[in-house]
Amino acid sequence: MAIDEARFAELKKKKEAQDASLRESWVRAMEARIVNDNLQKCHRIEGVNHYEKCKHLADRYTEMLKDARVKGYKIIDV
């Protein structure tokens, strides 16, 4: 049984939306990773003053952690 063109277009659109969502999720996760790397560098460079000098990075990283998980999606039922 062949899938008609409308159903195929609908499935293709749904797949593209899922891919875009997954891509955005990965971007947020990698941005959080970069901020974490910068925070660790700041801690090493600043030494005992890191609480004061790196606070902006720590606050930003804490905020990013709330949304930094890679979220998957369910498989399309054909």
Secondary structure as a PSIPRED ss2 file (coil, helix, strand):
# PSIPRED VFORMAT (PSIPRED V4.0)

   1 M C   1.000  0.000  0.000
   2 A C   1.000  0.000  0.000
   3 I C   1.000  0.000  0.000
   4 D C   1.000  0.000  0.000
   5 E H   0.000  1.000  0.000
   6 A H   0.000  1.000  0.000
   7 R H   0.000  1.000  0.000
   8 F H   0.000  1.000  0.000
   9 A H   0.000  1.000  0.000
  10 E H   0.000  1.000  0.000
  11 L H   0.000  1.000  0.000
  12 K H   0.000  1.000  0.000
  13 K H   0.000  1.000  0.000
  14 K H   0.000  1.000  0.000
  15 K H   0.000  1.000  0.000
  16 E H   0.000  1.000  0.000
  17 A H   0.000  1.000  0.000
  18 Q H   0.000  1.000  0.000
  19 D H   0.000  1.000  0.000
  20 A H   0.000  1.000  0.000
  21 S H   0.000  1.000  0.000
  22 L H   0.000  1.000  0.000
  23 R H   0.000  1.000  0.000
  24 E H   0.000  1.000  0.000
  25 S H   0.000  1.000  0.000
  26 W H   0.000  1.000  0.000
  27 V H   0.000  1.000  0.000
  28 R H   0.000  1.000  0.000
  29 A H   0.000  1.000  0.000
  30 M H   0.000  1.000  0.000
  31 E H   0.000  1.000  0.000
  32 A H   0.000  1.000  0.000
  33 R H   0.000  1.000  0.000
  34 I H   0.000  1.000  0.000
  35 V H   0.000  1.000  0.000
  36 N H   0.000  1.000  0.000
  37 D H   0.000  1.000  0.000
  38 N H   0.000  1.000  0.000
  39 L H   0.000  1.000  0.000
  40 Q H   0.000  1.000  0.000
  41 K H   0.000  1.000  0.000
  42 C H   0.000  1.000  0.000
  43 H H   0.000  1.000  0.000
  44 R H   0.000  1.000  0.000
  45 I H   0.000  1.000  0.000
  46 E H   0.000  1.000  0.000
  47 G H   0.000  1.000  0.000
  48 V H   0.000  1.000  0.000
  49 N H   0.000  1.000  0.000
  50 H H   0.000  1.000  0.000
  51 Y H   0.000  1.000  0.000
  52 E H   0.000  1.000  0.000
  53 K H   0.000  1.000  0.000
  54 C C   1.000  0.000  0.000
  55 K H   0.000  1.000  0.000
  56 H H   0.000  1.000  0.000
  57 L H   0.000  1.000  0.000
  58 A H   0.000  1.000  0.000
  59 D H   0.000  1.000  0.000
  60 R H   0.000  1.000  0.000
  61 Y H   0.000  1.000  0.000
  62 T H   0.000  1.000  0.000
  63 E H   0.000  1.000  0.000
  64 M H   0.000  1.000  0.000
  65 L H   0.000  1.000  0.000
  66 K C   1.000  0.000  0.000
  67 D C   1.000  0.000  0.000
  68 A C   1.000  0.000  0.000
  69 R C   1.000  0.000  0.000
  70 V C   1.000  0.000  0.000
  71 K C   1.000  0.000  0.000
  72 G C   1.000  0.000  0.000
  73 Y C   1.000  0.000  0.000
  74 K C   1.000  0.000  0.000
  75 I C   1.000  0.000  0.000
  76 I C   1.000  0.000  0.000
  77 D C   1.000  0.000  0.000
  78 V C   1.000  0.000  0.000
